Amino acid sequence: FQMARLGYQELVNAIIRPPRADYKMEALGPPAFTFCGKRFTRTDFTLKTKRGYNLECSHWEPVERITDRIPVVIYMHGNSSARVEVLPQLSYLLSMGVAVFSFDFAGSGKSDGEFVSLGYYEREDLSCVVAHLRATNVVSTIALWGRSMGAATSLMFGDRDPSIACMILDSPFADLTQLAEEMVEKGRDQGIVVPTFVVSMALRMITNSVKKQANVNIKNISPISHADKCFIPAFFVAGEHDDFIKKHHAEAIYEKYAGDKNIIIVEGDHNSPRPKFMFDSASIFLQTCLQI
């Protein structure tokens, strides 16, 4: 039972208190730089959410632009990560002539907050970022690019704001209760013998703990339940060998998704660098949706 309890707290932490990403600001690169013969700047600042948390944000923009307002891609990181996760995407996006916005969700990286909620409260963080960008005079259209928790956040926000131009959704989970069940099953596969009645008990305990600690009901964290109400063009990505969020999650959401949609399955697992063909496909998708 002690072993089961240990495993149970690990599962609770995997959901609401994964290891917090630690990084130095220098990891975001220089605040001003030249790339492909063009000049860019990065501005770092803080936004306060309705829940009273400070979000640490970064906004990359081209210095020379044809019009004041240009499209922006908001990048959202996974559950044990931070805004530095945008870096592999940055060169692709900036070379397309769009601005890029990335931030640490509350409870992640350098932002305030103790817990994450795998999309439930994160969509409020996203709402705060979108409102900020719309209030400036430098943004035309907004695209979302989310990975894992960031992809779940996009889906849970998308049916609230149909004016988002498009979404790239890398490794979203369909439903948190289902994912928790799969995580318990994975523990069983690794030799932790858990009788079925203990599994349902463990899930109840996990649900209660998450509710008590982070004030969120995991039954309400179900991106797939938003899919048939979402009409924003979406580009789904999943890793063939992802054993954390298996590819059937993305496939199930894709099937149910109401808007224009595309899906690609790439080699690799949950955290593998994505292949060039994914970036090429994503670039074409963004160019079409953002009309650039």
C-alpha positions as a Markdown table, in Angstrom:
| # | Residue | x | y | z |
|---|---|---|---|---|
| 1 | Phe | 0.0 | 0.0 | 0.0 |
| 2 | Gln | 2.9 | 2.3 | 0.8 |
| 3 | Met | 4.2 | 1.8 | -2.8 |
| 4 | Ala | 0.7 | 2.5 | -4.2 |
| 5 | Arg | 0.5 | 5.7 | -2.1 |
| 6 | Leu | 3.9 | 6.8 | -3.4 |
| 7 | Gly | 2.8 | 6.1 | -7.0 |
| 8 | Tyr | -0.4 | 7.9 | -6.3 |
| 9 | Gln | 1.3 | 11.1 | -5.1 |
| 10 | Glu | 3.6 | 10.9 | -8.2 |
| 11 | Leu | 0.5 | 10.8 | -10.4 |
| 12 | Val | -1.0 | 13.8 | -8.6 |
| 13 | Asn | 2.3 | 15.7 | -9.1 |
| 14 | Ala | 2.5 | 14.7 | -12.7 |
| 15 | Ile | -0.9 | 16.4 | -13.2 |
| 16 | Ile | -0.6 | 19.6 | -11.1 |
| 17 | Arg | 3.0 | 19.9 | -9.9 |
| 18 | Pro | 5.4 | 18.5 | -12.4 |
| 19 | Pro | 9.1 | 19.6 | -12.1 |
| 20 | Arg | 9.3 | 23.3 | -12.7 |
| 21 | Ala | 11.4 | 24.3 | -15.6 |
| 22 | Asp | 14.4 | 26.4 | -14.6 |
| 23 | Tyr | 16.2 | 28.5 | -17.2 |
| 24 | Lys | 18.3 | 31.6 | -17.5 |
| 25 | Met | 17.0 | 34.6 | -19.4 |
| 26 | Glu | 20.1 | 34.3 | -21.7 |
| 27 | Ala | 18.6 | 31.1 | -23.0 |
| 28 | Leu | 16.0 | 33.2 | -24.9 |
| 29 | Gly | 18.8 | 34.7 | -27.0 |
| 30 | Pro | 19.7 | 38.3 | -27.5 |
| 31 | Pro | 17.1 | 41.1 | -27.2 |
| 32 | Ala | 18.1 | 42.4 | -30.6 |
| 33 | Phe | 19.5 | 40.4 | -33.5 |
| 34 | Thr | 19.7 | 40.1 | -37.3 |
| 35 | Phe | 18.4 | 36.9 | -39.0 |
| 36 | Cys | 18.2 | 36.3 | -42.8 |
| 37 | Gly | 19.2 | 39.9 | -43.3 |
| 38 | Lys | 16.3 | 41.3 | -41.2 |
| 39 | Arg | 16.4 | 42.9 | -37.8 |
| 40 | Phe | 14.3 | 41.6 | -34.9 |
| 41 | Thr | 13.7 | 42.6 | -31.3 |
| 42 | Arg | 12.5 | 40.7 | -28.3 |
| 43 | Thr | 10.6 | 42.5 | -25.5 |
| 44 | Asp | 10.2 | 40.8 | -22.1 |
| 45 | Phe | 7.5 | 41.9 | -19.8 |
| 46 | Thr | 4.9 | 40.8 | -17.2 |
| 47 | Leu | 1.1 | 40.5 | -17.6 |
| 48 | Lys | -1.3 | 40.2 | -14.7 |
| 49 | Thr | -4.1 | 37.6 | -15.0 |
| 50 | Lys | -7.6 | 37.9 | -13.6 |
| 51 | Arg | -6.5 | 35.4 | -10.9 |
| 52 | Gly | -3.8 | 37.9 | -9.9 |
| 53 | Tyr | -0.8 | 35.9 | -11.2 |
| 54 | Asn | 2.1 | 37.6 | -13.0 |
| 55 | Leu | 2.9 | 35.9 | -16.3 |
| 56 | Glu | 6.4 | 36.3 | -17.7 |
| 57 | Cys | 6.1 | 37.0 | -21.4 |
| 58 | Ser | 8.4 | 37.5 | -24.5 |
| 59 | His | 7.4 | 39.1 | -27.8 |
| 60 | Trp | 9.6 | 38.8 | -30.8 |
| 61 | Glu | 8.9 | 41.3 | -33.7 |
| 62 | Pro | 10.5 | 42.4 | -36.9 |
| 63 | Val | 11.9 | 45.9 | -36.8 |
| 64 | Glu | 11.0 | 46.7 | -40.4 |
| 65 | Arg | 7.5 | 45.9 | -41.5 |
| 66 | Ile | 5.2 | 46.8 | -44.4 |
| 67 | Thr | 2.2 | 47.5 | -42.1 |
| 68 | Asp | 1.9 | 48.3 | -38.4 |
| 69 | Arg | -0.2 | 45.3 | -37.8 |
| 70 | Ile | 1.2 | 41.9 | -38.6 |
| 71 | Pro | 0.1 | 38.3 | -37.7 |
| 72 | Val | 1.4 | 36.9 | -34.4 |
| 73 | Val | 1.8 | 33.2 | -33.4 |
| 74 | Ile | 1.3 | 32.6 | -29.6 |
| 75 | Tyr | 3.4 | 29.6 | -28.6 |
| 76 | Met | 2.3 | 27.6 | -25.5 |
| 77 | His | 4.6 | 25.1 | -23.8 |
| 78 | Gly | 4.0 | 21.7 | -22.2 |
| 79 | Asn | 3.4 | 20.9 | -18.5 |
| 80 | Ser | 7.0 | 20.7 | -17.3 |
| 81 | Ser | 8.4 | 23.3 | -19.5 |
| 82 | Ala | 8.5 | 27.1 | -20.1 |
| 83 | Arg | 8.6 | 29.8 | -22.9 |
| 84 | Val | 12.1 | 28.7 | -24.0 |
| 85 | Glu | 10.4 | 25.8 | -25.6 |
| 86 | Val | 9.5 | 28.2 | -28.5 |
| 87 | Leu | 13.1 | 28.3 | -29.7 |
| 88 | Pro | 13.1 | 25.4 | -32.2 |
| 89 | Gln | 10.0 | 27.1 | -33.8 |
| 90 | Leu | 11.4 | 30.6 | -33.8 |
| 91 | Ser | 13.5 | 30.6 | -36.9 |
| 92 | Tyr | 10.7 | 29.1 | -39.0 |
| 93 | Leu | 8.2 | 31.6 | -37.7 |
| 94 | Leu | 10.3 | 34.7 | -37.9 |
| 95 | Ser | 11.4 | 33.9 | -41.5 |
| 96 | Met | 7.7 | 33.9 | -42.5 |
| 97 | Gly | 7.4 | 37.5 | -41.4 |
| 98 | Val | 5.1 | 36.9 | -38.3 |
| 99 | Ala | 5.7 | 38.1 | -34.8 |
| 100 | Val | 6.0 | 35.4 | -32.1 |
| 101 | Phe | 4.7 | 35.6 | -28.5 |
| 102 | Ser | 5.6 | 33.0 | -25.8 |
| 103 | Phe | 5.0 | 33.0 | -22.1 |
| 104 | Asp | 5.3 | 30.9 | -18.9 |
| 105 | Phe | 1.9 | 29.6 | -17.8 |
| 106 | Ala | 1.0 | 30.4 | -14.2 |
| 107 | Gly | 2.6 | 27.6 | -12.1 |
| 108 | Ser | 5.4 | 27.2 | -14.7 |
| 109 | Gly | 8.8 | 28.6 | -15.3 |
| 110 | Lys | 9.3 | 32.1 | -13.9 |
| 111 | Ser | 5.6 | 33.0 | -13.7 |
| 112 | Asp | 3.7 | 33.2 | -10.4 |
| 113 | Gly | 1.5 | 30.3 | -9.2 |
| 114 | Glu | 2.1 | 27.0 | -7.4 |
| 115 | Phe | 0.1 | 24.6 | -9.6 |
| 116 | Val | -0.6 | 23.8 | -13.2 |
| 117 | Ser | -4.0 | 22.5 | -14.3 |
| 118 | Leu | -3.3 | 21.0 | -17.8 |
| 119 | Gly | -5.4 | 23.6 | -19.6 |
| 120 | Tyr | -8.2 | 24.5 | -17.2 |
| 121 | Tyr | -6.8 | 27.7 | -15.8 |
| 122 | Glu | -4.2 | 28.0 | -18.5 |
| 123 | Arg | -6.9 | 29.1 | -20.9 |
| 124 | Glu | -7.4 | 32.1 | -18.6 |
| 125 | Asp | -3.7 | 32.9 | -19.0 |
| 126 | Leu | -4.1 | 32.6 | -22.8 |
| 127 | Ser | -7.2 | 34.8 | -22.6 |
| 128 | Cys | -5.1 | 37.5 | -20.8 |
| 129 | Val | -2.4 | 37.2 | -23.5 |
| 130 | Val | -4.9 | 37.5 | -26.4 |
| 131 | Ala | -6.6 | 40.5 | -24.8 |
| 132 | His | -3.2 | 42.2 | -24.4 |
| 133 | Leu | -2.2 | 41.6 | -28.0 |
| 134 | Arg | -5.6 | 42.8 | -29.3 |
| 135 | Ala | -5.2 | 46.0 | -27.3 |
| 136 | Thr | -1.9 | 46.8 | -29.0 |
| 137 | Asn | -1.8 | 48.2 | -32.5 |
| 138 | Val | 0.8 | 45.8 | -33.8 |
| 139 | Val | -1.2 | 42.7 | -34.3 |
| 140 | Ser | -3.5 | 41.7 | -37.2 |
| 141 | Thr | -4.4 | 38.0 | -36.8 |
| 142 | Ile | -3.6 | 35.6 | -34.1 |
| 143 | Ala | -2.5 | 31.9 | -34.5 |
| 144 | Leu | -2.0 | 29.5 | -31.6 |
| 145 | Trp | 0.8 | 26.8 | -31.5 |
| 146 | Gly | 0.6 | 24.6 | -28.4 |
| 147 | Arg | 2.4 | 21.4 | -27.4 |
| 148 | Ser | 0.9 | 18.9 | -24.9 |
| 149 | Met | -0.6 | 21.1 | -22.1 |
| 150 | Gly | -0.4 | 24.1 | -24.5 |
| 151 | Ala | -2.3 | 22.1 | -27.2 |
| 152 | Ala | -5.0 | 21.2 | -24.6 |
| 153 | Thr | -5.2 | 24.9 | -23.6 |
| 154 | Ser | -5.7 | 25.9 | -27.2 |
| 155 | Leu | -8.6 | 23.4 | -27.7 |
| 156 | Met | -10.3 | 24.5 | -24.5 |
| 157 | Phe | -10.0 | 28.1 | -25.5 |
| 158 | Gly | -10.8 | 27.7 | -29.2 |
| 159 | Asp | -14.6 | 27.3 | -28.8 |
| 160 | Arg | -14.6 | 30.6 | -26.7 |
| 161 | Asp | -12.8 | 32.7 | -29.3 |
| 162 | Pro | -13.7 | 31.8 | -33.0 |
| 163 | Ser | -11.7 | 34.8 | -34.2 |
| 164 | Ile | -8.4 | 32.9 | -33.7 |
| 165 | Ala | -7.0 | 32.4 | -37.3 |
| 166 | Cys | -5.7 | 28.8 | -36.8 |
| 167 | Met | -4.2 | 26.4 | -34.3 |
| 168 | Ile | -1.2 | 24.0 | -34.4 |
| 169 | Leu | -1.9 | 21.2 | -31.9 |
| 170 | Asp | 1.1 | 19.0 | -31.1 |
| 171 | Ser | 0.4 | 16.0 | -28.8 |
| 172 | Pro | -2.9 | 17.1 | -27.2 |
| 173 | Phe | -4.6 | 14.7 | -24.8 |
| 174 | Ala | -8.3 | 14.0 | -25.3 |
| 175 | Asp | -9.5 | 13.8 | -21.7 |
| 176 | Leu | -7.6 | 14.0 | -18.4 |
| 177 | Thr | -9.5 | 11.2 | -16.7 |
| 178 | Gln | -8.7 | 8.9 | -19.6 |
| 179 | Leu | -5.0 | 10.0 | -19.4 |
| 180 | Ala | -4.8 | 9.4 | -15.7 |
| 181 | Glu | -6.3 | 5.9 | -16.2 |
| 182 | Glu | -3.7 | 5.2 | -18.8 |
| 183 | Met | -0.9 | 6.5 | -16.4 |
| 184 | Val | -2.2 | 4.1 | -13.7 |
| 185 | Glu | -2.3 | 1.3 | -16.3 |
| 186 | Lys | 1.3 | 2.1 | -17.4 |
| 187 | Gly | 2.3 | 1.7 | -13.7 |
| 188 | Arg | 0.7 | -1.8 | -13.9 |
| 189 | Asp | 2.6 | -2.6 | -17.0 |
| 190 | Gln | 5.8 | -1.7 | -15.3 |
| 191 | Gly | 5.1 | -4.4 | -12.7 |
| 192 | Ile | 3.3 | -2.4 | -10.0 |
| 193 | Val | 0.5 | -4.9 | -9.3 |
| 194 | Val | -2.7 | -2.9 | -8.9 |
| 195 | Pro | -6.1 | -4.6 | -8.6 |
| 196 | Thr | -8.9 | -3.0 | -10.6 |
| 197 | Phe | -10.8 | -1.8 | -7.6 |
| 198 | Val | -7.6 | -0.1 | -6.4 |
| 199 | Val | -7.3 | 1.7 | -9.8 |
| 200 | Ser | -10.8 | 3.2 | -9.5 |
| 201 | Met | -10.0 | 4.1 | -5.9 |
| 202 | Ala | -6.6 | 5.7 | -6.9 |
| 203 | Leu | -8.4 | 7.7 | -9.6 |
| 204 | Arg | -10.9 | 8.9 | -7.0 |
| 205 | Met | -8.1 | 9.9 | -4.7 |
| 206 | Ile | -6.2 | 11.6 | -7.5 |
| 207 | Thr | -9.4 | 13.6 | -8.4 |
| 208 | Asn | -9.9 | 14.6 | -4.7 |
| 209 | Ser | -6.3 | 15.6 | -4.2 |
| 210 | Val | -6.2 | 17.7 | -7.4 |
| 211 | Lys | -9.4 | 19.3 | -6.4 |
| 212 | Lys | -8.1 | 20.1 | -2.9 |
| 213 | Gln | -4.6 | 21.3 | -3.9 |
| 214 | Ala | -5.3 | 23.1 | -7.2 |
| 215 | Asn | -9.0 | 23.7 | -7.0 |
| 216 | Val | -9.8 | 22.0 | -10.3 |
| 217 | Asn | -11.9 | 19.0 | -11.1 |
| 218 | Ile | -10.0 | 16.8 | -13.5 |
| 219 | Lys | -13.4 | 15.7 | -15.0 |
| 220 | Asn | -13.7 | 19.2 | -16.4 |
| 221 | Ile | -10.3 | 18.9 | -18.2 |
| 222 | Ser | -11.5 | 17.3 | -21.4 |
| 223 | Pro | -10.2 | 19.0 | -24.6 |
| 224 | Ile | -12.1 | 16.5 | -26.8 |
| 225 | Ser | -15.4 | 17.8 | -25.4 |
| 226 | His | -14.6 | 21.1 | -27.0 |
| 227 | Ala | -13.7 | 19.7 | -30.4 |
| 228 | Asp | -17.1 | 19.6 | -32.0 |
| 229 | Lys | -17.7 | 23.2 | -31.0 |
| 230 | Cys | -14.4 | 24.5 | -32.5 |
| 231 | Phe | -14.4 | 25.7 | -36.1 |
| 232 | Ile | -10.9 | 27.2 | -36.2 |
| 233 | Pro | -8.6 | 25.5 | -38.8 |
| 234 | Ala | -6.5 | 23.1 | -37.0 |
| 235 | Phe | -3.3 | 21.2 | -37.7 |
| 236 | Phe | -2.7 | 18.1 | -35.4 |
| 237 | Val | 0.6 | 16.5 | -34.7 |
| 238 | Ala | 1.3 | 13.3 | -32.7 |
| 239 | Gly | 4.4 | 11.2 | -32.1 |
| 240 | Glu | 4.3 | 7.6 | -33.4 |
| 241 | His | 6.1 | 6.4 | -30.2 |
| 242 | Asp | 4.7 | 8.8 | -27.7 |
| 243 | Asp | 4.1 | 6.7 | -24.6 |
| 244 | Phe | 3.0 | 9.6 | -22.3 |
| 245 | Ile | 0.1 | 11.0 | -24.5 |
| 246 | Lys | -0.4 | 8.2 | -27.0 |
| 247 | Lys | -1.2 | 9.2 | -30.6 |
| 248 | His | -4.8 | 7.9 | -30.3 |
| 249 | His | -5.6 | 11.0 | -28.2 |
| 250 | Ala | -4.8 | 13.4 | -31.1 |
| 251 | Glu | -6.5 | 11.0 | -33.6 |
| 252 | Ala | -9.7 | 10.9 | -31.5 |
| 253 | Ile | -9.8 | 14.7 | -31.2 |
| 254 | Tyr | -9.1 | 15.0 | -34.9 |
| 255 | Glu | -12.1 | 12.7 | -35.8 |
| 256 | Lys | -14.4 | 14.8 | -33.6 |
| 257 | Tyr | -13.1 | 18.2 | -34.6 |
| 258 | Ala | -15.6 | 20.5 | -36.4 |
| 259 | Gly | -13.3 | 22.9 | -38.3 |
| 260 | Asp | -11.0 | 22.4 | -41.3 |
| 261 | Lys | -8.4 | 20.0 | -40.1 |
| 262 | Asn | -5.2 | 18.1 | -40.9 |
| 263 | Ile | -3.2 | 15.5 | -39.0 |
| 264 | Ile | 0.3 | 14.2 | -39.3 |
| 265 | Ile | 2.0 | 11.4 | -37.3 |
| 266 | Val | 5.7 | 12.0 | -36.9 |
| 267 | Glu | 8.5 | 9.7 | -35.8 |
| 268 | Gly | 9.6 | 10.0 | -32.2 |
| 269 | Asp | 8.0 | 10.3 | -28.8 |
| 270 | His | 6.4 | 13.0 | -26.6 |
| 271 | Asn | 9.6 | 15.2 | -26.4 |
| 272 | Ser | 11.4 | 14.3 | -29.6 |
| 273 | Pro | 12.5 | 17.2 | -31.8 |
| 274 | Arg | 10.0 | 17.4 | -34.7 |
| 275 | Pro | 11.2 | 16.5 | -38.2 |
| 276 | Lys | 11.8 | 19.2 | -40.9 |
| 277 | Phe | 8.7 | 18.0 | -42.9 |
| 278 | Met | 6.5 | 18.9 | -39.9 |
| 279 | Phe | 7.9 | 22.4 | -39.8 |
| 280 | Asp | 7.4 | 22.7 | -43.6 |
| 281 | Ser | 3.8 | 21.5 | -43.4 |
| 282 | Ala | 3.1 | 23.8 | -40.4 |
| 283 | Ser | 4.6 | 26.7 | -42.3 |
| 284 | Ile | 2.4 | 26.1 | -45.3 |
| 285 | Phe | -0.6 | 25.8 | -43.0 |
| 286 | Leu | 0.2 | 29.1 | -41.3 |
| 287 | Gln | 0.8 | 30.9 | -44.6 |
| 288 | Thr | -2.5 | 29.8 | -45.9 |
| 289 | Cys | -4.5 | 30.6 | -42.8 |
| 290 | Leu | -2.7 | 33.9 | -42.0 |
| 291 | Gln | -2.6 | 34.9 | -45.7 |
| 292 | Ile | 1.1 | 35.7 | -45.8 |
